Amino acid sequence: MLSINDLDLQYGSKHIFRDLAVQVHTGDRIGLVGVNGTGKSTLLKIMCGEQETDPGIVSRASWFSVAYLPQEVTLDLGSRTLYEEAETAFDDVLSLQEELSRLNEELALLDPGDGKIEELLSRQGELQHGLEGCDVFRIRPQIERILTGLGFSTEDFERPAAKFSGGWIMRLLLAKLLLRRPSLLLLDEPTNHLDLDSLTWLENFLLQYQGALIIISHDRTFLDRVTSITWELSLGRLTVYRGNYSHYLVEKEQRLELERAAYNNQQAMIRQTERFITRFRSKSTKARQVQSRVKQLEKIERIELSESDRTISFSFPPAASSGRDVLTLKGVNKSFPEKEVLREVSLTLQRGDKLAVVGVNGAGKTTLLKILAGVEPAEGTIQQGHNVILTYFGQHQAQELPGSLTILDTVYHSAPELTMTQVRSLLGTFLFSGDEVDKKVQVLSGGEKSRVALAKMLVRPANLMLLDEPTNHLDISSQEVLQEAMDQYKGTIIVVSHNRAFVNAFVNKVLEIRDGRATIYEGNVDDYLEQRSRLEALESGRPGKKNQRPEPAGAGSRGEDPGRRQDKKEHRRQRARERQELNRKLGPWKKKNAQAEEQIESHELRKAELEIQMAAPDLYEDQEAWTKVSKEYAQVERQLERSYGKWEEAQAAIEAIEAEEE
């Protein structure tokens, strides 16, 4: 267990944390959320000991180990191969094993009467005890499983680790942390460098992870699947919500509604009391009552409305409409000296299509966007339709920004259709507000430059947008603003993004690049994953066809042989049997879950009603009524806590059963 008590941190006039107190228990799965700059990464650094605090602020049990994955890292990899670097996660275990081997050899050479034997046998026992449960003989399978799960190929194992790019180095560091299996795993944006396949693998791994997790992520889908508790950092305060990110959004709104109701009731009582004091202050016959009301106002604990982050809206500048066919590719090929990336890619995009490009890292997603933008040559035919106005966001734009200009000037000069106020509003969406817009570009971090480059691109009128990982440096609220604008955008979009929650809201097609081939799937990314899973299940159940690529969803069934149709029927029957078995296991727990939710809703409603009563001024004058309401309020709080306990138990059981089935 780890706990933080009375953490207070201030930089200049800005409070990062105000008397923060929180605990982490074994098995907790926590999502840490809040807008950029609220101190999320700082809190993780304090928890792992990377950033010092006053003595006694952070305490942990002696057995409780902590490991931390930062957003960016610099590693001294030396000449070690990828496998050798991953193996360093077991340095402590391997060191114990080597010492035990040397000690066994030494014992074998000693005479039975040697006085050193007793001392060596004692040390041998200690080493064997230390190695118990380490499963030292399964180190290699563990390393291979996690490295391949995170996207490395077996051919990569013997490559020098230093030869990999920054994104792959972050995967390597993540692999080492997962291999160590600490009591508490702190992950700061772990999905930024993962493709869709690796992200899905990581989700499933973490669902089965036995230790506690605290995750900072701007991927809503990832948080919803992996976490069951949400910590919100806002204005120096930390608030705990039971449930994943989606549940947190609902509960937060409910809490704000209750808070507003209690605030309004209290304000009405205060106004009524102040009117009484003002009216009867000069009357001697009412002096005693006036003084009583004055003291009542002095003693009352004022309810303050929580400050909330301002809401920003943004829409793209209008552009002339393009022709019906926006982009046509025929037989596009692209190779590099060491690898063929794209092979015979053909597709047609029409006006209004919004396409997500997916595939494992290195499949050619970024290369395809560069080809479409005209910054990378390729073989084949690429034809833009009538009146197409293209704009492109790639990683290199950040390095090409003029360093001598301010953020505001950089974007404003690229936005002839927007006013200065509109540009400032847009920059607020990208986390630049107030005096920050007057910073020179040359003093910005890499992430800040990327956000400026994205904002600069989005203000140019265009009817075809090419976007390569546009959300990497945006918090969830900013993503939602951009997401809504893209949903309302009338033009055509091609986007590379691993953020499913972001793209699912507006894309209507998915282009999968696999082994150089490009395949179009109708629907959003969730639809694509479902179709691919279904097709792969069909293929895996067909003898001799495991390596054959499945056809995309929607492919016709003409010419299908009877044996294949029979396979499909049997597969459907098997799936039905599996669903029945799953429902049999889940049924009792789902019933308990629903009952607990009904109880929680009932208790929350009654609690809100009692809070409104307790805010009424007349209640304080009736001691008997006040006592009765207070007792009922305490009882409802206890019942609510028990109901939450039942809900958590049922939810945990449901998640465990579903994880086992997956």
N, C-alpha and C positions, 0 to 999 in steps of 0.2 A: 504493500500500500504506500502511496505517495500523497503528501498533503502540503498545501501552501496556506500560510496564515498571515493575515495583515500585510500583504504585499502592497507597497506604495512606491510608485516610480513616476518621476516627473522630469521632463526635458524642457528647460526654460519655463514658459508659462503653460505648457501643455501637459496635462495629467495623462500618462499612459495607463496606469493602474491606480485605483483608489481603494485602499483597504480590501484588496482582493483575497478571498478565502475559498478554497475548493479542495476536494479530495478525489483521488483516483483509486478504484478498487480492482482487484483481480478480475479479469474478464470484461471490464468496461470497454465499450466501443463508442468512442466520442468523436463527434464532428465539431471542430472549432471554426466558427463563422464570424463574420463582421466585415465591414468595408475595409479597403486597403488603408493601412496607416493606423489601425486600432491597436496594434501590438500583438497580433497572433503569433508571428514568428518569434518575437521577443519572449513571449510566454513559454514557448517550447524550448528555447535556449536556456531559460532559467530552470526549467524542469530537469533538463539533462545535465546541468552544471556548467554549460558553456559560457553563460553569463552569470557573474557573481551577484549575490544579494547579501543583505545583513544576516548574521548567524541566526538560526532558528526559524527563518522564513520558510525554507523548504526542508522537509524531513521525509525520510523514506525508511522502510523496513530494511534490515541488513541483507535479506535475501532478494530484495527487489532490484533488479537490474534494468537500466534504461538505455535505449539506443535511439539515435536521432538522424533522420535524413533531411538535410537542408535543401533549399531550392537550388543553390549553386555550390559547387565544391571544387577544390583543386587538390588532386591526389598525386603523390610522388610514386609512380608506378614502376620506376626502375626498368629492369629488363625482364620482369616476370611475364609469363604468358597469362592469358585470360583465366585459364583454369587455376594456375598457381596463385593468382591474386585472389580469386574466390576462395581458395583453400585457406588463405590466411585468416578467414573467419573462425577456423578451428585451431588456431595457433596454440591456445591454452591446452586444448585436449591433446593435440599431437605432441606437445612438449611433455605432458604427463606420460603419454604412451612411450616416448623415446626414453624418458628417465626410467620407466618401469622395465623396459627391455634391457637397458644397461645394468640395472640393479639385479635382474634375474641372471644375467651372465656372470655378474660378480659373485652372487650366491652359489652358483654352480661350481665355481673354482675354489671356494673356501673349504677348509677342513671343518668337520662337524664340531670340533671343540673350540673353534675360533671365537673370541669374545665379541667380534663385530657382528656376528650372525643375528643376535637379538635385536640390535639397533636397526639392521637392514630389514629384518622381517617386519618390524614396526612400521618402517617407512613404506615397505611393500604393501602393507595393509592400507595405509593412508592413500597411496596411489590408486590401488584397486577400488577403494571407496569413491575416490574422486572421479574415476572413469565409469562408475556405475550409472546407467541411464544415458550415457553419451552416445551409445550405439556407434562406437568408433569405426566398426567395420562397414558401416553404411554411409560413410562420408562421401565417397565418390557418387553413389546413386543420388544422394541428396543434392550435391552440387550440380549434377547433370540435369536433374529435374527442374531446379529453379532457374538455371541459366537458359535452358531451352524454353521454359515457360515465359521468360521475359524477352524472348525473341532471338536469342543467340543460337547459331547453328553449331553442330558438332565440329564442323571445320574451323569455327572461330576459336575453339578451346586452346589450340596451340599457337594462335596468333599473339604477338606482343600486345599486352593490354594498352600500352601507351599509344598504339597506332589507331585506337578507336576514337571517334568524335566525342564531343562533350556530352551529347545526349546518351550515347551508349555507355560512357563512363558513369553517368548517373544511374543507369540500369545496373551496372556492375556493383556500385555502392549499395543500391537497394537489395541486390541479391545477397551481398555479404551480411546485411542487417537481418534479412529473412532467415539466413542460415544460422545466425547466432541465436535466434529465438529468445529475445530478452523478455523480461516480465512486462515491460512497457515499451511499445514501439511508437515513436513520434515521427510522423510523416508530413513533411511540408511540401505540398503540391507534388505528390508522387506520380500523378498521371500526365504531367506536362510532356514527358519524353516517350510516352507509350503509344503504340498503335492500338487499334481496336481489339485485335486478338490478344495482345499482351495485357491490355487493360481488363479484358474479360477473365483471363487467367488469374491476374492479381486479385480481382474481386473474389473469385472462388477460393483462392488460397487464404485470404484474410477472413473469409467467412468461417473457415475451419481453424483459424489460428487460436491457440489456447491462451495467449497472453492478452494484456490490455492494449488498446489502440487509441491514439489521439491523432486525428487526421485534419489537416488544413487542405481543402480542395475547393476549386471553383466549378467542379463537375457535379451537378445536382444528382444525376443518376447514380454516380459512384457513391456519394454520401448516403443516398436513400437505401442502397443495397447493403452497404457495409456497416453503417452506424445505427445505434439505437438510443443514443443520448446526444443532445446538441447543447454546446456551450456557445453563448453569444457574447462577444466583446463589443461594447458600445459605450463611448464616452467615459472610459476608465472603469466601467462596471462589468462584472461577469454574471450572466443570468443562465441558470441551468433549466433545460427543457427535457422532459422525458419523451423520447421518440426521435425518429430520423428527421432529415431536413424538411420534408413535406409536412410532417406532423408539427414541427417547430413553427412553420409559417402560420398554420391554422391556430395553434395555441397562442402564439404571440399576438395575433389579431384579437383573440378572445380576451386575453389579459388586458390589452389596450382598451377594449370596449368597457370592461369592468372598471378599469382605472378611470376612464373618462366619466362613467356614470357616478362613481364615488366622488370624483372631483367636483362634478356639477352639483351633486347633492350638498357637499360640504360648502361650496361657494354660496349656494342658496341659503344655507343656515347662517353663514357668516354675514351675508347681506341683511338677513332678517334681524340678527342680533345687533348689528351695527345701527340699523334703523331704530331699534328699541332704545339703544343707548343714546343716540342723537335726540330722539324725541323726548325722553324723560330725564335727561341729564340735569336739567335745571329745576326739576320738581323734587322737593325735599321728601315728599311722601313715597317717592319711588327710588330714593337714594340707595337703599339697601339692595334692591333688585338690580339697579344699574351696576353697582359695584360687583355683584355676583356675576353678571353677564360679562363685565370687563375681564374679571379673573378667568372666566370660562374661555374667552377668546385667547387670553395669554397662554393658557395651558394646552389648548388644542394643538395636536400635531398636524401641521398643514400637509395636505396631499399635493404633491407636485407632479404634473404631467411629464412623462418621459420625453426627452428630446428625441426627435426622429430625424433620420437623414432626409434631406430634401429630395423631392421627386423631380426627375429631369425627363423631358420628352425630346425626341429627335426624329426627324424625317429626312430622307434623302432629297437633294435638290432635283426638281423635275428635269427630265431629258427628253429629247425627241424620240418618238417611238421607232423601233427598228422594224425590219421586215419580218415576215412570219418565220422563216428559217434564219436563225441567228448564227449558227456555227455548224459547219459540216466537215467531218474528218473522214478520209478514205485512205486505207492502207498506210497509216503512219507508223514508221519504225524509228527506234532510237537505240543506239548502242554506244557503250563506252569501251575502251580497250579491254577492260577486265570483265565486262558484263553486258548482256543484252537486256535492256530495260523495258522497251515497248515493242510489241510485234503485231503488225497488221491491225492496228487500232482503227476502227471505223464507228462513227456515231453521228447523229444529227440532233441538235438542240433547237427547240422552237421558242418563240417569244414567251416569256413568263415562266419558263422552266427554271427550277431551282435544284441544282444537282450537287450532291455530296460525293466526294471522291474518297474511297476507303481502300485500305490494303496495308500489309505489314510494312514496317520501316524498311526503306530501300526498294520497295516495289516499283517506285517511279511516280508517285503522286505529285511531288514538287516538280519533278522534271516535266511532267505533262503540263502543269500550269505554266511553267516557263516557256514551253513550246507554244502554247496557245497565246501567251503574251508577246511572243516574238523575240524573246531574249535568249532562246536556245534553239539552234537549228535542228531539223529533223527531216527524214525522208518521208515522202508521201504528200497527199493533198490536204491543205487546211484552208478552208474558204469561209470568210465572214460574209454574213448576209447584208442586205441593203440597209444603209444608214446605221450600222453598228458603231457605237461609241464605247470603247473598251477602257477599263481602268483595272490596275493590277496591284495587289499587295503581296509582296514577298519579303523574306527576311533581310535582303540586302538594302531595302529602302532606308532602313534606320541608319545605316552607315553613310548614306549619301545625303543626309540632311545638312543644310548649311549651318555650321556651328555658331556663326556670329549673330544669327537672328534669334529673337525670342520665340517662345512657343506660340504666343498669340500671332505674331507677325508671320511665322512660318505657315500657319493654317489659314490666316486671313487672306494672304496673297494668293492662295490656291482656291479661294471661294468667292468668285466674282458675283455669285447670285445671293450671297448671305450678308446680313448686316453684322456689325461688330457684336451686338447682343446675341445674335444667333450663334456666332462662332464661340463666344464665351460659354453659351449653354452647351454646345457640343463638347467643348473641352472639359466641362464639368462631368459629362458622361464618361470621359476618359480619365477622370480622377485628377484633373487640373482645375483648381478653383482659386479665387482671390488673387493674391500677389504671385502665386505660383506660375501664372500664365506669362509673367514678365521674366522668368528665368531664361538664360541663354541655353540653346540646345546643347552646346559643347560641355555644359556641366551636368547634363542628365545622365542617369544610369542607362544601361542597355535596355532594360524593360521600359523605362520612361520614353526613350527614343522610339521604341517600337510602337508605343501608343500614339505618339505624335505623328509617326509615319502613317499609321492606320487612319487617324483623324484627317490628315491631309488628303489621303486618297478618297475618303468617303464624301468630302465636300465638293468633289468635282462632278458635274452632271455627266452621267453615263447610263447606258442601258444594258451593259454587260459588265459584271464585276467578277474578277478572279481573286479569291482570297485564300491565302495559305496560313492556317492556324491563327485566325484573327483574335481569338479569346485568350491566348496564353498569358497575357499580363492584365487581364480585366477581372474584377471581382464579380460576384454573381449578380448584384444589382445593376452594374454597368452592362453585363452580358444581356440582361433582360431588356434593357433599353435598346441595345443594338439588335437584339432578336426581334423585338416588336417592329422596329423600323424595317428589317429585312422581310418580315412577313407581309408588310404593307407595300413593299417595293414592287413596282410594276414591271421592272426589267427582268433580266436573266442573271442568275447567280451560279457560279461554280466555286465550291468551297471545299478545302481540305481541312478537316477538323476531327480530333478524337473526342470532342465534347458532344456526347449524344444528346443531352438535354437541350443544348443550344441549337443544333441543326435539326433535331426532330420537329421543332415548331414550325419550320418553314420549307424544308426541302420536300420535293415530290418525286425525286428520282435518286438512285444511288448507283454510282459507277464503281465497280470493284475491279482493282488491278491485281492480278494474281498470275505469277509465272509469265509476265509479259503480256498476257491477254487482258482485254477490257470487256466487262460484261455489265449491261444495264439491268437494274432491278427497279420495278415500279414501287412507289411508296417511300416512307422515310427509313431511317437507319434501323429502327426497331422492326419494321416490316422486313427489311433486308436480312437481319440476323435470324428472324423466324424462318424465312424462306430457305436461307442457307443451311440452318440447322436441320430442317425437314429433309432437304435434298441430300445432305451428307448422311443422315440416318438411313435413307432409302438406299444410297450407294453402298454404305458399309454392310448392309444386310444382303447384298447381292454377290454371290461367289464370283471371284475372279475380276471384280469391277472396282475394287477399293481405291485404286489409283486413278481411275477414270474421272475426269472433271465433270461434276453435275451440270445439267443444263439450267439456265436461269429460270426463276418462277415465271409462269405464263407461257413456257414453251409448249407447243402442241403435242398431243399424244398419238398423232397419226402414225401408223406403222408399228405401234407398240405390240410386242408379242404377248400371247396369253400368259406365259410364265411370268413376265414382268408385272402384268395386271394382278396375277395371283399373289406375287410378292407384296404388292401394294396393299391388297386386301388383308393379308396376314399381318402386315406391319400396322395397319389401322386397328385390327383386332388386338394386337399386342399393346399398342398405345392405349386402347380403351381399358384393357385389363390393368395396365400400370396406373392409369388415372383412378380407377376404382380402388386399387390398393392404397394409393396415396390419400384419397378422400376418406378411406376407412381409418387411416392413422391420424389424419388431420381433423376429422369431424369433431371428436370430443374437445380438442383444444380450441378449435374455432368457436365452438359453442361457449366455452368458458371465456374466450376472448370477447365475444359479443356481449355476454352478460356483464363482464367487467366494464366494457365501454358504456353500456347503458347505466350502470351504477355511477361511473365517473361523471357522465353527463348530468345525471340527476343530482349528485352531490355538488357539482360545480354550480348548477343552477340555484340550488338552495343556498349555497355559500354566497353567491352574488346577491341574492335577495336579503340575506342577513346583513351583508355589508352595507347595503342601501339603508336598512333599518338602523344600523349602528351609526350611520352618518347623520341621521335625523336629529335635530336639537332637542325635540320633546322627550326622546328616550332617556337622556341624561338626567332629566328631572324626576323620572319614575324609577327609583332604585330597584324595585321588584321586577319591573319589566326589563331593565338593563341586565340584571342578574340572569333572568331566564334566557334572554337572547344570547348573552355571553356564553352560557353553558351549552346551548344548542350549537353555537358557532364552533366551540372547541370539539364537540362531539362530531360534527360534520367534517371538520378537518381530519380527525382520526379515521373516520370512515373512508374519506377520500384517499388517505394514505394507504389504507388496506386495499382499497379497490385498485389503486395503481400497482400495488405489489402483485395482486392477482393477474392484472393485465400484463405486467412484465414477465411473469412466470409463463403465461400462455403464449405470449409473443415469442419468447425464447425457445419454447418447445416447438412452435410452428416453424421457426427459422432453422432449428436443428434438423427437423424432419425433412424440410425442403432442401437443405444443404446436403443431407445424406442421399436423397433421391438424385440430386444433380451429379 
